[in-house]
Amino acid sequence: MPLLTEKGVFIIAEAGVNHNGCIDTAKRLVDAAVKSGADAVKFQTFVPEQVVAKGAERAPYQQANIQYNAESQLEMLRRLMLPVEEFGEIMAYCDRMGIMFLSTPFDFYSVDLLDRMDVPIFKIASGELTNLPFLKYVAAKDRPLILSTGMATLGEVEEALQTLQDAGAQELTLLHCTSNYPAPFEEVNLKAMFTLRQAFGLPVGYSDHTPGTEVAVAAVALGACVIEKHFTLDRNMDGPDHKASLEPGELTAMVKAIRNVEKAIGDGFKRPGPGEKEIMRVARRSLVAAVDIAAGEIITPEKLAVKRPGTGIPSKMWDVVVGRLAKTDIPADTVITWKMI
C-alpha cells in the first residue's frame, strides 16, 4: 500500500472528537498535527441518530471523563459532532497546511460523504469490525482500507477480512488495538501484531490508547507500518477522549522518537557502520613487539604483545606471525605490519 509505506511508518494523529464540536478547535488540532510531523490528521464523521439508539448508555470511560453526567450517548454525540458541511472546510485547511485529511465514518451517510470528498483512505473503527453490512458498504467504495481490530478475536478478524475482500476490497491494513481508554499496559499484547501478520499476510500497524508514547514506539520497533495515536490540545478539556490523548508537545516527541527508531532498525545485515570503521582503528588491537626484535630473528610468542590501535597485523593472526622472521629491526612497543616480517 504505497500511501502507507512510501514515507516509512505512516503516523496518524487522531483528533477524533477532541474538537468538542468546534471547527476553530479542529483547525488548531490540524496545526498541532502539522507541527508534530505526523503524516495525517484524522477526525470522526457520524450522524448520531444513525449510530446509536436513543437509550444507549455511554461507555464507562465516557462517563468518567464527561461533566454532563445525565446525558445519553446520543446526546453526547450530538454535542461533539461537527456539521457535515464543515468537513470540507477542514479538509481544505489540511490541504493548505500540507497534511493528509482522514476521517473515520460510522454510518452509511458518512461513508458517502467522505467518498464524495475523495478522502484517500477509509479507516474502519474497531467497533464496526463485526458490522458486516457496513464493511460491505465501505469496501464497495474501492479505496485503501485500514481496519482496527480492538475487542476482536482472530476468528472475527478473519470474518471481517473475508467480508471486505468478497465485497471488492484489495488494499487492506490491519491495526492491532486495545479498545480501552486509557489502555493498561498489561492488556496491550503487542505480540498479537505478529499473529495478525502471520495469519493474514497483510501489513499490520498499531492503534495506541496507552498513556504516554513508549508503547507506540515499541510497536514500530516490532514492525508496525502504521501508528495511530489520539491527541488533544489540553488533557484537561471536557470530553470522552482527552484524558487518553497526547498533548501537542508529546505528539511531537512521539513522532520524533518513531523516526529515530525507524532509522535505527536498519536493513538487518550485520556489518560495521560507517562511523564504526574509524573507531575500529582505535578500539581493535594489533600485534605489537613486546621487546626489541632484530632483523633476521624468529618471532616467538614471548616477543609479541596485543595492544591498540588496530592499524597493524590483527591480533587474530597471532599463530600466523609466530615462527616468521623479522625483515627489519622492530623496536619494542612498535605496531607490527606485514612489511616488517
SULVENNOR-V577561 format. One record per residue. N is the residue number from 1. RES is the residue in one letter. SS is DSSP state (@ for helix, = for strand, . for the rest). OMEGA is omega in whole degrees, 0 to 359 (* if undefined). D_FIRST is the distance of its C-alpha to the first C-alpha in whole Angstrom. Layout:
n->N res->RES ss->SS omega->OMEGA d_first->D_FIRST
n->N res->RES ss->SS omega->OMEGA d_first->D_FIRST
//
This chain:
n->1 res->M ss->. omega->185 d_first->0
n->2 res->P ss->@ omega->181 d_first->4
n->3 res->L ss->@ omega->186 d_first->6
n->4 res->L ss->@ omega->188 d_first->6
n->5 res->T ss->@ omega->187 d_first->6
n->6 res->E ss->. omega->179 d_first->8
n->7 res->K ss->. omega->185 d_first->11
n->8 res->G ss->. omega->179 d_first->11
n->9 res->V ss->. omega->181 d_first->12
n->10 res->F ss->= omega->187 d_first->11
n->11 res->I ss->= omega->180 d_first->14
n->12 res->I ss->= omega->173 d_first->15
n->13 res->A ss->= omega->187 d_first->19
n->14 res->E ss->= omega->175 d_first->20
n->15 res->A ss->= omega->178 d_first->23
n->16 res->G ss->= omega->177 d_first->24
n->17 res->V ss->. omega->181 d_first->27
n->18 res->N ss->. omega->170 d_first->29
n->19 res->H ss->. omega->180 d_first->30
n->20 res->N ss->. omega->176 d_first->33
n->21 res->G ss->. omega->183 d_first->32
n->22 res->C ss->. omega->183 d_first->33
n->23 res->I ss->@ omega->177 d_first->31
n->24 res->D ss->@ omega->176 d_first->33
n->25 res->T ss->@ omega->178 d_first->32
n->26 res->A ss->@ omega->180 d_first->28
n->27 res->K ss->@ omega->176 d_first->28
n->28 res->R ss->@ omega->174 d_first->30
n->29 res->L ss->@ omega->175 d_first->27
n->30 res->V ss->@ omega->179 d_first->24
n->31 res->D ss->@ omega->180 d_first->27
n->32 res->A ss->@ omega->179 d_first->26
n->33 res->A ss->@ omega->178 d_first->23
n->34 res->V ss->@ omega->181 d_first->23
n->35 res->K ss->@ omega->182 d_first->25
n->36 res->S ss->@ omega->184 d_first->23
n->37 res->G ss->. omega->178 d_first->21
n->38 res->A ss->. omega->180 d_first->18
n->39 res->D ss->. omega->183 d_first->15
n->40 res->A ss->= omega->172 d_first->15
n->41 res->V ss->= omega->188 d_first->18
n->42 res->K ss->= omega->177 d_first->18
n->43 res->F ss->= omega->177 d_first->21
n->44 res->Q ss->= omega->181 d_first->23
n->45 res->T ss->= omega->183 d_first->24
n->46 res->F ss->. omega->169 d_first->26
n->47 res->V ss->. omega->190 d_first->30
n->48 res->P ss->@ omega->184 d_first->32
n->49 res->E ss->@ omega->178 d_first->34
n->50 res->Q ss->@ omega->184 d_first->31
n->51 res->V ss->@ omega->184 d_first->30
n->52 res->V ss->. omega->175 d_first->33
n->53 res->A ss->. omega->186 d_first->36
n->54 res->K ss->. omega->185 d_first->39
n->55 res->G ss->. omega->184 d_first->41
n->56 res->A ss->. omega->178 d_first->37
n->57 res->E ss->. omega->174 d_first->38
n->58 res->R ss->. omega->175 d_first->36
n->59 res->A ss->. omega->181 d_first->34
n->60 res->P ss->@ omega->180 d_first->36
n->61 res->Y ss->@ omega->177 d_first->34
n->62 res->Q ss->@ omega->178 d_first->34
n->63 res->Q ss->@ omega->183 d_first->38
n->64 res->A ss->@ omega->190 d_first->38
n->65 res->N ss->@ omega->183 d_first->37
n->66 res->I ss->. omega->181 d_first->38
n->67 res->Q ss->. omega->185 d_first->42
n->68 res->Y ss->. omega->191 d_first->42
n->69 res->N ss->. omega->185 d_first->43
n->70 res->A ss->. omega->187 d_first->44
n->71 res->E ss->. omega->176 d_first->42
n->72 res->S ss->. omega->176 d_first->39
n->73 res->Q ss->@ omega->178 d_first->36
n->74 res->L ss->@ omega->178 d_first->36
n->75 res->E ss->@ omega->178 d_first->38
n->76 res->M ss->@ omega->182 d_first->36
n->77 res->L ss->@ omega->177 d_first->33
n->78 res->R ss->@ omega->181 d_first->35
n->79 res->R ss->@ omega->185 d_first->36
n->80 res->L ss->@ omega->186 d_first->32
n->81 res->M ss->. omega->168 d_first->31
n->82 res->L ss->. omega->174 d_first->30
n->83 res->P ss->. omega->187 d_first->31
n->84 res->V ss->@ omega->182 d_first->29
n->85 res->E ss->@ omega->182 d_first->30
n->86 res->E ss->@ omega->179 d_first->29
n->87 res->F ss->@ omega->176 d_first->25
n->88 res->G ss->@ omega->178 d_first->25
n->89 res->E ss->@ omega->179 d_first->27
n->90 res->I ss->@ omega->179 d_first->25
n->91 res->M ss->@ omega->178 d_first->22
n->92 res->A ss->@ omega->178 d_first->24
n->93 res->Y ss->@ omega->176 d_first->25
n->94 res->C ss->@ omega->178 d_first->22
n->95 res->D ss->@ omega->180 d_first->21
n->96 res->R ss->@ omega->183 d_first->25
n->97 res->M ss->@ omega->175 d_first->24
n->98 res->G ss->. omega->177 d_first->21
n->99 res->I ss->. omega->181 d_first->18
n->100 res->M ss->= omega->175 d_first->16
n->101 res->F ss->= omega->173 d_first->17
n->102 res->L ss->= omega->174 d_first->16
n->103 res->S ss->= omega->178 d_first->18
n->104 res->T ss->= omega->176 d_first->19
n->105 res->P ss->= omega->180 d_first->21
n->106 res->F ss->. omega->179 d_first->23
n->107 res->D ss->. omega->185 d_first->25
n->108 res->F ss->@ omega->180 d_first->25
n->109 res->Y ss->@ omega->182 d_first->26
n->110 res->S ss->@ omega->174 d_first->24
n->111 res->V ss->@ omega->180 d_first->21
n->112 res->D ss->@ omega->179 d_first->23
n->113 res->L ss->@ omega->182 d_first->23
n->114 res->L ss->@ omega->176 d_first->20
n->115 res->D ss->@ omega->177 d_first->19
n->116 res->R ss->@ omega->178 d_first->22
n->117 res->M ss->. omega->180 d_first->21
n->118 res->D ss->. omega->175 d_first->17
n->119 res->V ss->. omega->190 d_first->15
n->120 res->P ss->. omega->182 d_first->12
n->121 res->I ss->= omega->171 d_first->11
n->122 res->F ss->= omega->174 d_first->13
n->123 res->K ss->= omega->179 d_first->14
n->124 res->I ss->= omega->183 d_first->16
n->125 res->A ss->. omega->181 d_first->19
n->126 res->S ss->@ omega->183 d_first->21
n->127 res->G ss->@ omega->181 d_first->24
n->128 res->E ss->@ omega->185 d_first->22
n->129 res->L ss->. omega->179 d_first->21
n->130 res->T ss->. omega->180 d_first->24
n->131 res->N ss->. omega->190 d_first->24
n->132 res->L ss->@ omega->176 d_first->23
n->133 res->P ss->@ omega->179 d_first->25
n->134 res->F ss->@ omega->179 d_first->22
n->135 res->L ss->@ omega->178 d_first->19
n->136 res->K ss->@ omega->182 d_first->20
n->137 res->Y ss->@ omega->180 d_first->21
n->138 res->V ss->@ omega->183 d_first->17
n->139 res->A ss->@ omega->181 d_first->16
n->140 res->A ss->. omega->179 d_first->18
n->141 res->K ss->. omega->173 d_first->16
n->142 res->D ss->. omega->176 d_first->13
n->143 res->R ss->. omega->172 d_first->11
n->144 res->P ss->= omega->184 d_first->8
n->145 res->L ss->= omega->171 d_first->10
n->146 res->I ss->= omega->185 d_first->10
n->147 res->L ss->= omega->174 d_first->14
n->148 res->S ss->= omega->188 d_first->16
n->149 res->T ss->. omega->177 d_first->19
n->150 res->G ss->. omega->177 d_first->22
n->151 res->M ss->. omega->190 d_first->25
n->152 res->A ss->. omega->167 d_first->24
n->153 res->T ss->. omega->178 d_first->25
n->154 res->L ss->@ omega->178 d_first->22
n->155 res->G ss->@ omega->178 d_first->24
n->156 res->E ss->@ omega->176 d_first->23
n->157 res->V ss->@ omega->179 d_first->19
n->158 res->E ss->@ omega->180 d_first->20
n->159 res->E ss->@ omega->179 d_first->22
n->160 res->A ss->@ omega->180 d_first->19
n->161 res->L ss->@ omega->179 d_first->16
n->162 res->Q ss->@ omega->178 d_first->19
n->163 res->T ss->@ omega->180 d_first->20
n->164 res->L ss->@ omega->183 d_first->16
n->165 res->Q ss->@ omega->177 d_first->15
n->166 res->D ss->@ omega->180 d_first->19
n->167 res->A ss->. omega->173 d_first->18
n->168 res->G ss->. omega->180 d_first->16
n->169 res->A ss->. omega->181 d_first->12
n->170 res->Q ss->. omega->182 d_first->10
n->171 res->E ss->. omega->187 d_first->6
n->172 res->L ss->= omega->173 d_first->8
n->173 res->T ss->= omega->179 d_first->8
n->174 res->L ss->= omega->173 d_first->12
n->175 res->L ss->= omega->168 d_first->14
n->176 res->H ss->= omega->186 d_first->17
n->177 res->C ss->= omega->170 d_first->20
n->178 res->T ss->. omega->186 d_first->24
n->179 res->S ss->. omega->175 d_first->25
n->180 res->N ss->. omega->192 d_first->28
n->181 res->Y ss->. omega->359 d_first->29
n->182 res->P ss->. omega->180 d_first->30
n->183 res->A ss->. omega->176 d_first->28
n->184 res->P ss->. omega->182 d_first->31
n->185 res->F ss->@ omega->184 d_first->30
n->186 res->E ss->@ omega->178 d_first->31
n->187 res->E ss->@ omega->187 d_first->29
n->188 res->V ss->. omega->177 d_first->26
n->189 res->N ss->. omega->182 d_first->25
n->190 res->L ss->. omega->180 d_first->22
n->191 res->K ss->. omega->177 d_first->23
n->192 res->A ss->@ omega->174 d_first->21
n->193 res->M ss->@ omega->179 d_first->18
n->194 res->F ss->@ omega->180 d_first->19
n->195 res->T ss->@ omega->180 d_first->20
n->196 res->L ss->@ omega->182 d_first->17
n->197 res->R ss->@ omega->181 d_first->15
n->198 res->Q ss->@ omega->184 d_first->18
n->199 res->A ss->@ omega->190 d_first->18
n->200 res->F ss->@ omega->177 d_first->15
n->201 res->G ss->. omega->182 d_first->13
n->202 res->L ss->. omega->172 d_first->10
n->203 res->P ss->= omega->183 d_first->8
n->204 res->V ss->= omega->176 d_first->11
n->205 res->G ss->= omega->186 d_first->13
n->206 res->Y ss->= omega->174 d_first->16
n->207 res->S ss->= omega->193 d_first->18
n->208 res->D ss->= omega->176 d_first->21
n->209 res->H ss->. omega->179 d_first->24
n->210 res->T ss->. omega->172 d_first->27
n->211 res->P ss->. omega->175 d_first->29
n->212 res->G ss->. omega->188 d_first->28
n->213 res->T ss->. omega->190 d_first->25
n->214 res->E ss->@ omega->181 d_first->26
n->215 res->V ss->@ omega->177 d_first->24
n->216 res->A ss->@ omega->179 d_first->21
n->217 res->V ss->@ omega->178 d_first->21
n->218 res->A ss->@ omega->179 d_first->22
n->219 res->A ss->@ omega->177 d_first->19
n->220 res->V ss->@ omega->179 d_first->17
n->221 res->A ss->@ omega->179 d_first->20
n->222 res->L ss->. omega->172 d_first->19
n->223 res->G ss->. omega->178 d_first->15
n->224 res->A ss->. omega->178 d_first->14
n->225 res->C ss->. omega->177 d_first->10
n->226 res->V ss->= omega->172 d_first->11
n->227 res->I ss->= omega->177 d_first->15
n->228 res->E ss->= omega->183 d_first->16
n->229 res->K ss->= omega->176 d_first->20
n->230 res->H ss->= omega->174 d_first->23
n->231 res->F ss->= omega->182 d_first->25
n->232 res->T ss->= omega->174 d_first->28
n->233 res->L ss->. omega->183 d_first->31
n->234 res->D ss->. omega->181 d_first->34
n->235 res->R ss->. omega->181 d_first->34
n->236 res->N ss->. omega->177 d_first->37
n->237 res->M ss->. omega->179 d_first->36
n->238 res->D ss->. omega->180 d_first->37
n->239 res->G ss->. omega->189 d_first->34
n->240 res->P ss->. omega->190 d_first->32
n->241 res->D ss->. omega->186 d_first->29
n->242 res->H ss->@ omega->186 d_first->31
n->243 res->K ss->@ omega->181 d_first->32
n->244 res->A ss->@ omega->185 d_first->29
n->245 res->S ss->. omega->173 d_first->27
n->246 res->L ss->= omega->169 d_first->27
n->247 res->E ss->= omega->189 d_first->30
n->248 res->P ss->@ omega->180 d_first->28
n->249 res->G ss->@ omega->178 d_first->30
n->250 res->E ss->@ omega->177 d_first->28
n->251 res->L ss->@ omega->178 d_first->25
n->252 res->T ss->@ omega->179 d_first->25
n->253 res->A ss->@ omega->179 d_first->26
n->254 res->M ss->@ omega->180 d_first->23
n->255 res->V ss->@ omega->179 d_first->21
n->256 res->K ss->@ omega->180 d_first->23
n->257 res->A ss->@ omega->179 d_first->23
n->258 res->I ss->@ omega->180 d_first->20
n->259 res->R ss->@ omega->177 d_first->19
n->260 res->N ss->@ omega->179 d_first->22
n->261 res->V ss->@ omega->176 d_first->21
n->262 res->E ss->@ omega->179 d_first->18
n->263 res->K ss->@ omega->185 d_first->21
n->264 res->A ss->@ omega->183 d_first->23
n->265 res->I ss->@ omega->176 d_first->20
n->266 res->G ss->. omega->185 d_first->21
n->267 res->D ss->. omega->176 d_first->20
n->268 res->G ss->. omega->178 d_first->22
n->269 res->F ss->. omega->179 d_first->25
n->270 res->K ss->. omega->180 d_first->28
n->271 res->R ss->. omega->178 d_first->30
n->272 res->P ss->. omega->175 d_first->32
n->273 res->G ss->. omega->181 d_first->30
n->274 res->P ss->@ omega->180 d_first->32
n->275 res->G ss->@ omega->181 d_first->34
n->276 res->E ss->@ omega->185 d_first->35
n->277 res->K ss->@ omega->176 d_first->37
n->278 res->E ss->@ omega->180 d_first->39
n->279 res->I ss->@ omega->180 d_first->40
n->280 res->M ss->@ omega->181 d_first->41
n->281 res->R ss->@ omega->183 d_first->44
n->282 res->V ss->@ omega->191 d_first->45
n->283 res->A ss->@ omega->179 d_first->44
n->284 res->R ss->. omega->186 d_first->45
n->285 res->R ss->. omega->178 d_first->48
n->286 res->S ss->= omega->171 d_first->50
n->287 res->L ss->= omega->184 d_first->54
n->288 res->V ss->= omega->176 d_first->56
n->289 res->A ss->= omega->179 d_first->60
n->290 res->A ss->. omega->178 d_first->62
n->291 res->V ss->. omega->173 d_first->65
n->292 res->D ss->. omega->178 d_first->67
n->293 res->I ss->= omega->181 d_first->66
n->294 res->A ss->. omega->176 d_first->69
n->295 res->A ss->. omega->179 d_first->68
n->296 res->G ss->. omega->179 d_first->68
n->297 res->E ss->. omega->173 d_first->68
n->298 res->I ss->= omega->180 d_first->66
n->299 res->I ss->. omega->180 d_first->63
n->300 res->T ss->. omega->183 d_first->64
n->301 res->P ss->@ omega->183 d_first->61
n->302 res->E ss->@ omega->179 d_first->64
n->303 res->K ss->@ omega->184 d_first->63
n->304 res->L ss->= omega->170 d_first->60
n->305 res->A ss->= omega->179 d_first->57
n->306 res->V ss->= omega->183 d_first->54
n->307 res->K ss->= omega->169 d_first->53
n->308 res->R ss->. omega->2 d_first->50
n->309 res->P ss->. omega->181 d_first->49
n->310 res->G ss->. omega->184 d_first->47
n->311 res->T ss->. omega->181 d_first->48
n->312 res->G ss->. omega->178 d_first->50
n->313 res->I ss->. omega->182 d_first->50
n->314 res->P ss->= omega->182 d_first->48
n->315 res->S ss->@ omega->180 d_first->50
n->316 res->K ss->@ omega->180 d_first->48
n->317 res->M ss->@ omega->181 d_first->50
n->318 res->W ss->@ omega->185 d_first->54
n->319 res->D ss->@ omega->178 d_first->55
n->320 res->V ss->@ omega->184 d_first->54
n->321 res->V ss->@ omega->180 d_first->56
n->322 res->V ss->. omega->180 d_first->59
n->323 res->G ss->. omega->178 d_first->62
n->324 res->R ss->. omega->180 d_first->61
n->325 res->L ss->= omega->174 d_first->64
n->326 res->A ss->. omega->177 d_first->63
n->327 res->K ss->. omega->183 d_first->64
n->328 res->T ss->. omega->171 d_first->65
n->329 res->D ss->. omega->180 d_first->66
n->330 res->I ss->= omega->181 d_first->63
n->331 res->P ss->. omega->177 d_first->64
n->332 res->A ss->. omega->179 d_first->64
n->333 res->D ss->. omega->175 d_first->60
n->334 res->T ss->. omega->174 d_first->59
n->335 res->V ss->= omega->184 d_first->55
n->336 res->I ss->. omega->175 d_first->56
n->337 res->T ss->. omega->182 d_first->54
n->338 res->W ss->@ omega->180 d_first->54
n->339 res->K ss->@ omega->183 d_first->57
n->340 res->M ss->@ omega->185 d_first->59
n->341 res->I ss->. omega->* d_first->59
//
